[in-house]
Every structure is written in C-alpha cells, then in structure tokens.
C-alpha cells in the first residue's frame, strides 16, 4: 500500500494527449516554423499559393493569429482552466479529436486540394467553437465567474474568425481586415489579462530575494476600458486618429504598470526577462500606433511589434515555463539554452521592426533575416521540448 507521501515510479510511456499544453505547444511550434518557411518561399522565390480570393499576405496574417496564436491559447487554457477550476479539461480521445481538427484547418489549405473555401472556414471555425466549449464547461461547472472574461475572449476570437471568412467569401465588406485586426487585438487582450495575473507572481517567486510588486486597480480598469475602445476603433471603425490617441494613452498606462513590476533580479532569469521584454514590445506597438498620428511610418511596423516581439516572445516564454512546470521540472533551473533561444527571437523582432523603422533600404532582406530567425527559434523550441512534452511527468504525477 502506497504511503500518501510516496511518489509513483516514473512512467516512460507517451503522454502527448494527457493535457492540452502538450500537443498544442508542440503543434503550434512546428506549424509556425513551417508556415513561416512557406511565407518566406512565397516572398523570396514565388512559391505557388491558391486559397480562394485570399492573398498570400492575408493567409500569413490569419495563420499567425488563428493558427499559431490560437493553438498556444488552446494549450495554455486547457491546462490552466483545470488548475483554476479543479475540473478536468479535455484529455485522451477528445483532445486528440480537437487537435486533429486544428491540424486539418492548418494543412488542408496548403494541400493543393481543390476544396471550397467555405469548407475550410467550417473546419477552422468548428475548432474554435469546440475550444470555446471545452474552456467554458469547467468554468460553468465550478461557477468561477472571475474566469468568464477569459472565456468571453475565446468566444470573440471565434466570432472574429467567422467575420474573416465572411469577408473572404465576399459576404461582408472589409470582413477580412476587420476579422484579422479584431483577432490580433483579442490575442493581445488575452495576453495582457493573463500577464497581469502571472507576471508579478512569477517575478516575486523567481528572483533571489524578497520583493513585493505594485499593481493598481485604477490602472487595471482604465487600461481595460481604453483597450476595448482601441479594439473597436482600429478593427471596426478604421479610425486612425482615434486609434492613435487611444494608443498614446495606453502607452503611458502600461509603462506605469511595467515600472511597478520591475526589479533588477529579472535580468538574471531568462524565464522572467523574456516575459518582461515581450510586454515592452506590446508597449512599443502602442507607441508606433501613436506615432502614426505624426509620421508616415508603415502601419505594419506596429503590427509586427505586437506580433513578432509581443506575441512571439510572450508565447515562447510561457510555453517554455508551462512545459517545464507541468511536466514536474524545476522552473527555477531551466535549460541554459533557453536564454539564447529568447535572445535570437529578440534579434528577429529588432530586425523586423527597429531596422525598417530606421531605414527603408534592403527592406526585403530584413524581412528574410527575421523570418529565418523565427523559423530557427521554433525549430529549436520543438527540438528541446519534444521529449519533454512527449513523455510522462518526471515526478510520476498525472498530467
């Protein structure tokens, strides 16, 4: 008979579908590297692309938001919601089915199979719908109302994807643009919400000395209200002036927040500084949106500050940490190579945003270098974490 203190023996069997973070983090990393390689081939050597009336650039934007980002969100929430609510989330065959649906939505459009765009839309939106249901069920069952804000954003991502496809099918004017920008801001909204919850906690527990970080209720409420207005203004009204001033206000508010979270010890811990720098990139995205009021810089620079720097670094940082913690490993002693991995992604962000901001010369070269570095980062992440996510927890616990 086992004593309650005894640890089960380590089980070396495959555990890929024991919890949502395992398949979706691995799948997301593999897909974003492959999709970026394909996008690189389209730009550099004219690889063929045909998906209804969707342009290659639009496909690239859609897949980074509703393909890669939503996969990471799925993996994170299917794991975190179980911890928040105490209710088991998808595992085993239901998780396999959801993952296969996501894979089908990603790969079928690239299989050169002549299928109607509406069919791709149904498959892709069905994945988002089932993800929403999978996250909603534990929250409703446990009556945790404070998690409704998270679930609502997943539902709004579903609606944004539907809007995108309605535009692509010619049913809603400007639907593609509205759906993409709405999806982008909703991913950022989820990141900002979850960052507010976890980054101060991670920093307080992760530095080598006692520290208590500052948070302000007024700042939380004000930034939420202004970000909601920014989402509406940019995604649905396409109002550059209103968007710019809202971005300027959010720039100030989030600088105040990030100052309250700073402590020197984070710069010694890669799993902390990657999240902090990712947040800085989101702030820089607000700054570039604000700068559009006074300069003629490319609007795509703000988008890529949000995506390559903000979403890219935040998702890699969170995947790296969650994958260690939820497989029974010590998050305070991560693999040393992670610091280099995060640094390469930081360089990719600088090359994609900062250099084109300073000079328009060799623009396609900088894009190509950034794409190559992005691909390298996610290939390396996959290589490091494949055995970690494939096998059982090292402490023998379930998950």
C-alpha positions in Angstrom: 0.0 0.0 0.0 1.4 3.4 -1.0 2.0 6.0 1.6 0.4 9.3 0.8 3.9 10.8 0.7 5.3 8.2 -1.8 5.9 9.3 -5.4 4.8 7.0 -8.1 7.5 5.5 -10.2 8.5 7.4 -13.3 6.4 6.2 -16.3 8.2 6.4 -19.7 5.1 5.9 -21.8 3.9 8.5 -24.3 1.8 11.2 -22.7 1.2 13.6 -25.6 -2.6 13.8 -25.0 -2.7 13.8 -21.2 -3.2 17.6 -21.1 -3.8 20.3 -23.7 -0.5 22.1 -23.4 1.4 19.0 -24.8 0.0 18.7 -28.3 -0.8 22.3 -28.9 2.5 23.7 -27.8 4.4 21.2 -30.0 2.0 21.5 -32.8 2.0 25.3 -32.6 5.8 25.5 -32.7 6.0 23.1 -35.6 3.3 24.8 -37.6 4.5 28.4 -37.1 8.0 27.4 -38.3 6.6 25.6 -41.3 4.1 28.4 -42.2 6.8 31.0 -41.9 9.0 28.9 -44.2 6.2 28.8 -46.7 5.6 32.5 -46.4 9.3 33.1 -46.9 9.3 30.9 -50.0 6.3 32.9 -51.4 8.1 36.2 -50.9 11.6 35.1 -52.0 11.1 32.7 -54.9 7.4 32.9 -55.7 6.2 29.5 -54.3 2.6 28.9 -55.5 -0.3 29.8 -53.3 -4.0 29.4 -54.0 -6.8 29.7 -51.5 -9.9 31.3 -53.0 -9.6 35.0 -53.1 -7.3 35.1 -50.0 -4.0 36.7 -50.8 -0.7 35.1 -49.5 -0.2 38.1 -47.1 -3.7 37.7 -45.8 -3.2 33.9 -45.3 0.1 34.6 -43.4 -1.6 37.1 -41.1 -4.6 34.8 -40.5 -2.4 31.8 -39.7 -0.2 33.6 -37.2 -3.3 34.8 -35.4 -5.9 32.0 -35.7 -3.4 29.2 -36.4 -0.4 29.6 -34.2 -1.6 32.1 -31.5 -4.9 30.3 -31.0 -3.0 26.9 -30.7 -0.9 28.3 -27.9 -4.0 29.8 -26.3 -5.7 26.4 -26.5 -2.8 24.6 -24.9 -2.5 27.2 -22.1 -6.2 27.4 -21.3 -6.9 23.7 -21.5 -4.2 23.4 -18.8 -4.8 26.5 -16.7 -8.5 26.2 -16.6 -8.2 22.8 -14.9 -6.0 24.3 -12.3 -8.3 27.3 -11.8 -11.5 25.3 -11.5 -10.4 21.8 -10.3 -12.5 20.3 -13.2 -10.8 18.0 -15.7 -10.4 19.5 -19.1 -10.0 17.6 -22.4 -7.6 14.7 -22.5 -7.3 11.4 -24.3 -9.5 10.9 -27.3 -11.5 14.2 -27.1 -8.2 16.1 -27.0 -6.9 14.0 -30.0 -10.1 14.9 -31.9 -9.7 18.6 -31.2 -6.0 18.6 -32.1 -6.7 16.8 -35.4 -9.4 19.4 -36.3 -6.8 22.1 -35.7 -4.2 20.3 -37.8 -6.8 19.8 -40.6 -7.6 23.5 -40.6 -4.0 24.4 -40.9 -2.8 21.9 -43.5 -5.8 21.4 -45.9 -5.5 24.8 -47.4 -1.8 24.0 -48.2 -2.5 20.6 -49.7 -3.4 21.9 -53.1 -6.7 20.1 -52.9 -9.4 21.9 -54.8 -12.0 22.2 -52.0 -14.4 25.1 -51.4 -13.2 27.9 -49.2 -16.4 27.6 -47.2 -15.3 24.0 -46.2 -12.0 25.3 -44.8 -14.0 28.0 -43.0 -16.3 25.5 -41.4 -13.4 23.3 -40.2 -11.4 26.2 -38.8 -14.3 27.8 -37.0 -15.5 24.4 -35.7 -12.2 24.1 -34.0 -12.6 27.5 -32.3 -16.2 26.7 -31.3 -15.2 23.4 -29.7 -12.3 25.0 -27.9 -14.7 27.6 -26.5 -17.0 24.9 -25.3 -14.1 23.0 -23.8 -13.0 26.0 -21.8 -16.5 27.1 -20.9 -17.6 23.8 -19.4 -15.2 23.7 -16.4 -15.8 27.4 -15.7 -19.6 27.0 -15.6 -19.4 23.7 -13.7 -17.2 25.3 -11.0 -19.1 28.6 -11.0 -15.9 30.6 -11.3 -17.3 33.9 -12.6 -13.9 35.6 -12.5 -12.8 33.4 -15.4 -15.7 34.5 -17.6 -13.6 37.3 -19.0 -11.1 34.7 -20.4 -13.8 32.6 -21.9 -15.5 35.6 -23.4 -12.3 36.5 -25.3 -12.1 33.0 -26.8 -15.7 33.3 -28.0 -14.9 36.7 -29.5 -11.9 35.1 -31.3 -14.4 32.6 -32.8 -16.6 35.5 -34.0 -13.6 37.3 -35.4 -12.6 34.2 -37.4 -16.1 33.9 -38.7 -16.1 37.5 -39.7 -12.8 37.0 -41.5 -14.2 34.1 -43.6 -17.4 36.0 -44.3 -15.2 38.7 -45.8 -13.1 36.2 -47.7 -16.2 34.7 -49.2 -17.5 38.1 -50.3 -20.4 38.2 -47.9 -19.2 41.0 -45.6 -17.4 44.0 -47.0 -14.0 44.5 -45.4 -14.6 41.4 -43.3 -11.1 40.1 -43.8 -9.4 43.2 -42.4 -11.9 43.5 -39.5 -11.6 39.9 -38.6 -7.8 40.0 -38.7 -7.5 43.1 -36.6 -10.1 42.0 -34.2 -8.3 38.7 -33.8 -5.0 40.4 -33.2 -6.4 42.7 -30.5 -8.2 39.9 -28.8 -5.0 37.8 -28.7 -3.3 40.9 -27.2 -6.2 41.3 -24.7 -5.8 37.7 -23.5 -2.0 38.2 -23.2 -2.4 41.4 -21.2 -5.1 39.9 -19.0 -3.0 36.8 -18.2 0.2 38.7 -17.9 -1.4 40.9 -15.2 -2.2 37.7 -13.3 1.0 35.8 -13.7 4.0 38.0 -14.4 4.1 39.7 -11.0 3.6 36.3 -9.3 6.4 34.8 -11.4 8.8 37.6 -10.6 8.1 37.6 -6.9 8.7 33.8 -6.7 11.5 33.8 -9.3 14.1 36.4 -8.1 16.6 35.5 -5.4 15.4 38.0 -2.8 12.0 39.1 -1.3 10.1 41.6 -3.4 6.5 42.8 -3.5 5.5 44.3 -6.8 2.9 47.1 -7.2 -0.4 46.8 -9.0 -3.2 49.4 -9.1 -6.9 48.7 -9.5 -7.5 52.1 -11.2 -4.8 51.2 -13.8 -6.4 47.8 -14.5 -9.9 49.3 -15.1 -8.7 52.3 -17.1 -6.4 50.2 -19.4 -9.2 47.7 -20.0 -11.6 50.4 -21.0 -9.2 52.1 -23.3 -8.0 48.9 -24.9 -11.6 47.9 -25.6 -12.1 51.3 -27.3 -8.9 50.8 -29.3 -10.1 47.4 -30.5 -13.4 48.9 -31.7 -11.7 51.9 -33.3 -9.0 50.1 -35.2 -10.7 46.8 -36.1 -14.2 48.0 -36.9 -14.1 51.8 -37.5 -10.6 52.0 -39.1 -10.3 55.4 -37.4 -6.6 56.2 -37.4 -6.9 59.4 -35.3 -8.9 57.9 -32.5 -6.8 54.8 -32.5 -3.6 56.8 -32.3 -4.7 58.8 -29.3 -6.0 55.7 -27.5 -2.7 54.0 -28.2 -0.9 57.0 -26.7 -2.9 56.8 -23.5 -2.4 53.0 -23.3 1.4 53.6 -23.9 1.5 55.7 -20.7 -0.7 53.4 -18.6 1.3 50.3 -19.5 4.6 52.0 -18.9 3.3 52.8 -15.4 2.3 49.2 -14.9 5.7 47.8 -16.1 7.6 50.1 -13.9 5.7 48.7 -11.0 6.8 45.2 -12.0 10.5 46.0 -12.4 13.1 44.6 -10.1 16.8 44.1 -11.1 16.7 40.4 -10.4 14.6 39.6 -13.5 17.6 40.2 -15.8 19.4 37.2 -14.3 16.4 34.9 -15.1 15.6 34.1 -18.8 12.1 32.9 -18.0 11.4 36.3 -16.4 13.1 38.7 -18.7 11.5 37.2 -21.8 8.1 38.0 -20.5 9.1 41.5 -19.4 10.6 42.2 -22.8 7.6 40.8 -24.6 5.4 43.2 -22.6 7.8 46.0 -23.6 7.2 45.1 -27.3 3.5 45.4 -26.8 4.1 48.9 -25.3 6.3 49.7 -28.3 3.4 48.7 -30.6 1.2 51.3 -28.8 4.0 53.8 -29.3 4.1 53.1 -33.1 0.4 53.3 -33.3 0.6 56.7 -31.6 3.4 57.8 -33.9 1.2 57.2 -37.0 -0.6 60.5 -36.0 2.6 62.5 -36.7 4.7 60.4 -39.1 4.4 58.4 -42.3 5.9 55.2 -40.9 4.4 52.0 -42.2 1.4 50.8 -40.1 2.8 47.2 -40.4 5.6 48.1 -38.0 3.2 48.5 -35.2 1.5 45.2 -36.2 4.9 43.4 -36.1 5.9 45.0 -32.8 2.7 43.5 -31.4 3.2 40.1 -33.1 6.8 39.2 -33.5 8.0 41.0 -30.4 4.9 40.9 -28.2 3.0 37.7 -29.1 6.1 35.8 -30.3 8.2 36.4 -27.2 5.3 36.1 -24.7 4.1 32.8 -26.2 7.6 31.2 -26.4 8.3 32.4 -22.8 5.0 31.0 -21.5 5.3 27.7 -23.4 8.8 27.2 -22.1 7.8 27.8 -18.5 4.4 25.9 -18.5 6.0 22.9 -20.2 8.6 22.7 -17.5 6.3 23.2 -14.6 3.5 20.9 -15.8 5.9 18.1 -16.5 7.3 18.2 -13.0 10.5 20.0 -13.8 12.1 22.9 -11.9 11.1 26.2 -13.5 13.8 27.9 -11.4 16.5 25.9 -13.2 15.5 25.9 -16.8 17.8 24.6 -19.7 20.5 27.2 -20.2 19.9 27.2 -23.9 16.6 28.9 -23.4 18.3 32.3 -22.8 19.9 32.0 -26.2 16.7 31.0 -27.8 14.9 34.0 -26.3 17.8 36.3 -27.4 17.5 35.1 -31.0 13.8 35.9 -31.1 14.6 39.3 -29.7 17.0 39.9 -32.5 14.3 38.7 -35.0 12.0 41.3 -33.5 14.6 44.1 -33.8 15.4 43.2 -37.4 11.7 43.1 -38.4 10.6 46.3 -36.6 13.5 48.6 -35.5 15.8 48.4 -38.6 12.9 49.1 -41.1 11.8 51.9 -38.8 15.3 53.5 -39.2 15.8 52.8 -42.9 13.8 51.5 -45.8 16.8 50.2 -47.6 17.1 46.4 -48.0 13.6 46.0 -46.6 13.0 42.5 -48.0 16.4 41.4 -46.7 15.5 42.4 -43.2 12.2 40.6 -43.5 14.0 37.5 -44.8 16.5 37.5 -41.9 13.7 37.9 -39.4 11.8 35.1 -40.9 14.9 32.8 -40.8 15.5 33.6 -37.1 11.8 33.0 -36.3 12.0 29.6 -38.0 15.2 28.8 -36.2 13.7 29.7 -32.8 10.7 27.5 -33.2 12.6 24.6 -34.6 15.0 24.8 -31.6 12.0 25.0 -29.2 10.5 21.9 -30.8 13.8 20.1 -30.6 14.2 20.9 -26.9 10.7 20.3 -25.8 9.7 17.3 -28.0 11.0 14.7 -25.5 9.7 16.8 -22.5 6.1 17.0 -23.9 6.0 13.5 -25.3 6.8 11.7 -22.1 5.1 11.4 -18.7 5.9 13.9 -15.9 9.3 13.2 -14.2 7.6 13.2 -10.8 5.2 10.5 -11.8 2.1 12.6 -11.3 -0.7 12.7 -13.8 -0.8 15.5 -16.4 
